[in-house]
Amino acid sequence: MGWWSDFDRGEVAADFARIAAGGLDSIRLFLTWEDFQPTADEVDRRMLDRLIAVADLAAGAGVALVPTLFTGHMSGVNWIPAWALGGTDRDDRFRVVSDGRVNRSALRNWYSDPLIARAQASLATQAAGALAGHDAVWMWDLGNENSNCVIPPTRSSAREWLRRIVSAIRTADARARVTVGLHMEDLENDRVLGPREASEACDVLSMHGYPIYARWADGPTDEHLLPFLADVTRWLAGGRDVLFAEFGLPTFRRGDPVGEAAARQDASSLVEEQAAAAYTERALAALQRAGCVGAMLWCYSDYDSAIWEEPPLDLAVHERSFGLWRADGSPKPSVAVVEAFAGARRLAGPDEYAWIDLEPEEFLVEPDVALPRLYARYRVSARAGSGDPR
């Protein structure tokens, strides 16, 4: 969370080289809102210069970038500039951190507040302008699980926000591709900006999913949940392409006293590294069969113990160890799985879903009931067939 303000070009180059050597070809990174926009009417030029430097390093390493705007929600905390606070929106599950401290203020709503609207459009235009035409940019992400910060008051405000931010990006770069970081809770609940709304503005849909956060999944290593979420996203969006932009597991290493203590402390989440690698292998194959345009793992590296006492890691023990690499730079077993999968071709996704027995409008009436019920049907269909419930 602090790498933009404590920027080290050599460190970024080394990280990118390690990622590329591991067989990965794309990196999603996060423009921490407070760093890039310290006031509502100021975009920090130094940060834009660092963003350009990062894109140059990515191009040199042969990896593509998905820069994510307005971050915003990440790892169980909402990181919000002070000027974007003072409203009435908040999700009590997530602490707000502003200016390096936990802040009890609520958020101004991005979808209805004129100040936030102008500020976000300005940041989108200037960031896209800084990277306009850059070979390293794959697409722009309009936010990381935005509904964990604020929810649009109406569908029209959600659609207008999408139109405004996409227009701001394409004012600076007419050829820019766009997605938005939806997650499983945007399917479990009608949070107003879901796959259908996103499909009207985005080139590719994104979905994030973790069995550890789904009480109706079959345990923390249930890889079937991921293609199911991708299929539901595609179905609700009328068949649009889906990038599965986040999946992964927090891990511990057997024989490591600190890791084993953390696993006991957070027994419902942490998975032994070899078991996590087996899950990663099954998940990649399942997402390939589902026809996803790609799959991205959360995340590159574990967090260094030096910042474990800072939010979110002080309370969210499991957030410390989602990395493919350990904090000391050594690879976990999942890295070998990724290396073996590198270069796998995309497959055609299903063109029909026998396990879906309702219309999208019916699904949206009670999505928290419909989604687990459909997943049960999906699993029955998978068991009855070859494991690929088309």
ChimeraX attribute file (.defattr): number of C-alpha atoms within 10 A of each C-alpha:
attribute: neighborCount
match mode: 1-to-1
recipient: residues
	/A:1	14
	/A:2	9
	/A:3	13
	/A:4	16
	/A:5	14
	/A:6	8
	/A:7	12
	/A:8	11
	/A:9	13
	/A:10	10
	/A:11	11
	/A:12	16
	/A:13	18
	/A:14	13
	/A:15	17
	/A:16	25
	/A:17	17
	/A:18	17
	/A:19	21
	/A:20	18
	/A:21	14
	/A:22	19
	/A:23	18
	/A:24	22
	/A:25	18
	/A:26	21
	/A:27	23
	/A:28	20
	/A:29	15
	/A:30	20
	/A:31	22
	/A:32	24
	/A:33	21
	/A:34	24
	/A:35	21
	/A:36	24
	/A:37	22
	/A:38	15
	/A:39	16
	/A:40	19
	/A:41	14
	/A:42	12
	/A:43	22
	/A:44	16
	/A:45	14
	/A:46	13
	/A:47	19
	/A:48	20
	/A:49	14
	/A:50	16
	/A:51	19
	/A:52	18
	/A:53	16
	/A:54	19
	/A:55	22
	/A:56	18
	/A:57	20
	/A:58	25
	/A:59	17
	/A:60	13
	/A:61	20
	/A:62	17
	/A:63	22
	/A:64	19
	/A:65	20
	/A:66	21
	/A:67	23
	/A:68	22
	/A:69	22
	/A:70	24
	/A:71	25
	/A:72	25
	/A:73	22
	/A:74	19
	/A:75	15
	/A:76	17
	/A:77	20
	/A:78	25
	/A:79	27
	/A:80	26
	/A:81	25
	/A:82	17
	/A:83	16
	/A:84	22
	/A:85	20
	/A:86	13
	/A:87	12
	/A:88	11
	/A:89	16
	/A:90	21
	/A:91	15
	/A:92	11
	/A:93	10
	/A:94	17
	/A:95	20
	/A:96	28
	/A:97	20
	/A:98	19
	/A:99	13
	/A:100	14
	/A:101	12
	/A:102	15
	/A:103	16
	/A:104	14
	/A:105	18
	/A:106	19
	/A:107	22
	/A:108	22
	/A:109	23
	/A:110	25
	/A:111	21
	/A:112	17
	/A:113	12
	/A:114	12
	/A:115	15
	/A:116	19
	/A:117	17
	/A:118	15
	/A:119	18
	/A:120	24
	/A:121	18
	/A:122	20
	/A:123	25
	/A:124	25
	/A:125	20
	/A:126	20
	/A:127	27
	/A:128	24
	/A:129	19
	/A:130	18
	/A:131	22
	/A:132	19
	/A:133	14
	/A:134	16
	/A:135	15
	/A:136	23
	/A:137	23
	/A:138	18
	/A:139	21
	/A:140	25
	/A:141	25
	/A:142	24
	/A:143	21
	/A:144	21
	/A:145	21
	/A:146	24
	/A:147	20
	/A:148	22
	/A:149	26
	/A:150	21
	/A:151	21
	/A:152	19
	/A:153	15
	/A:154	14
	/A:155	15
	/A:156	14
	/A:157	17
	/A:158	22
	/A:159	18
	/A:160	15
	/A:161	21
	/A:162	21
	/A:163	15
	/A:164	18
	/A:165	22
	/A:166	24
	/A:167	17
	/A:168	22
	/A:169	26
	/A:170	19
	/A:171	16
	/A:172	19
	/A:173	19
	/A:174	15
	/A:175	12
	/A:176	20
	/A:177	18
	/A:178	23
	/A:179	24
	/A:180	29
	/A:181	22
	/A:182	28
	/A:183	25
	/A:184	21
	/A:185	19
	/A:186	23
	/A:187	23
	/A:188	18
	/A:189	17
	/A:190	16
	/A:191	20
	/A:192	20
	/A:193	25
	/A:194	23
	/A:195	26
	/A:196	18
	/A:197	17
	/A:198	23
	/A:199	22
	/A:200	12
	/A:201	21
	/A:202	22
	/A:203	18
	/A:204	18
	/A:205	29
	/A:206	29
	/A:207	27
	/A:208	25
	/A:209	23
	/A:210	21
	/A:211	22
	/A:212	19
	/A:213	14
	/A:214	17
	/A:215	10
	/A:216	14
	/A:217	18
	/A:218	14
	/A:219	14
	/A:220	21
	/A:221	23
	/A:222	16
	/A:223	25
	/A:224	21
	/A:225	24
	/A:226	23
	/A:227	25
	/A:228	21
	/A:229	24
	/A:230	25
	/A:231	25
	/A:232	21
	/A:233	27
	/A:234	24
	/A:235	19
	/A:236	20
	/A:237	20
	/A:238	13
	/A:239	16
	/A:240	17
	/A:241	21
	/A:242	26
	/A:243	21
	/A:244	26
	/A:245	24
	/A:246	20
	/A:247	21
	/A:248	25
	/A:249	29
	/A:250	24
	/A:251	29
	/A:252	25
	/A:253	17
	/A:254	13
	/A:255	8
	/A:256	10
	/A:257	11
	/A:258	11
	/A:259	17
	/A:260	19
	/A:261	12
	/A:262	19
	/A:263	21
	/A:264	11
	/A:265	13
	/A:266	14
	/A:267	12
	/A:268	13
	/A:269	21
	/A:270	26
	/A:271	25
	/A:272	16
	/A:273	19
	/A:274	16
	/A:275	14
	/A:276	23
	/A:277	24
	/A:278	15
	/A:279	20
	/A:280	23
	/A:281	17
	/A:282	17
	/A:283	22
	/A:284	25
	/A:285	14
	/A:286	20
	/A:287	27
	/A:288	20
	/A:289	19
	/A:290	24
	/A:291	21
	/A:292	25
	/A:293	20
	/A:294	18
	/A:295	21
	/A:296	19
	/A:297	21
	/A:298	19
	/A:299	18
	/A:300	20
	/A:301	21
	/A:302	19
	/A:303	18
	/A:304	12
	/A:305	11
	/A:306	7
	/A:307	12
	/A:308	16
	/A:309	10
	/A:310	13
	/A:311	19
	/A:312	22
	/A:313	19
	/A:314	12
	/A:315	12
	/A:316	14
	/A:317	17
	/A:318	23
	/A:319	21
	/A:320	23
	/A:321	25
	/A:322	23
	/A:323	24
	/A:324	30
	/A:325	21
	/A:326	20
	/A:327	16
	/A:328	10
	/A:329	14
	/A:330	11
	/A:331	16
	/A:332	20
	/A:333	17
	/A:334	23
	/A:335	21
	/A:336	16
	/A:337	19
	/A:338	19
	/A:339	14
	/A:340	13
	/A:341	15
	/A:342	13
	/A:343	11
	/A:344	11
	/A:345	11
	/A:346	14
	/A:347	13
	/A:348	12
	/A:349	21
	/A:350	15
	/A:351	12
	/A:352	12
	/A:353	14
	/A:354	11
	/A:355	17
	/A:356	17
	/A:357	11
	/A:358	10
	/A:359	10
	/A:360	16
	/A:361	10
	/A:362	11
	/A:363	20
	/A:364	19
	/A:365	12
	/A:366	13
	/A:367	20
	/A:368	16
	/A:369	13
	/A:370	18
	/A:371	21
	/A:372	16
	/A:373	13
	/A:374	19
	/A:375	20
	/A:376	14
	/A:377	17
	/A:378	23
	/A:379	19
	/A:380	14
	/A:381	18
	/A:382	16
	/A:383	12
	/A:384	11
	/A:385	11
	/A:386	9
	/A:387	15
	/A:388	17
	/A:389	22
	/A:390	18
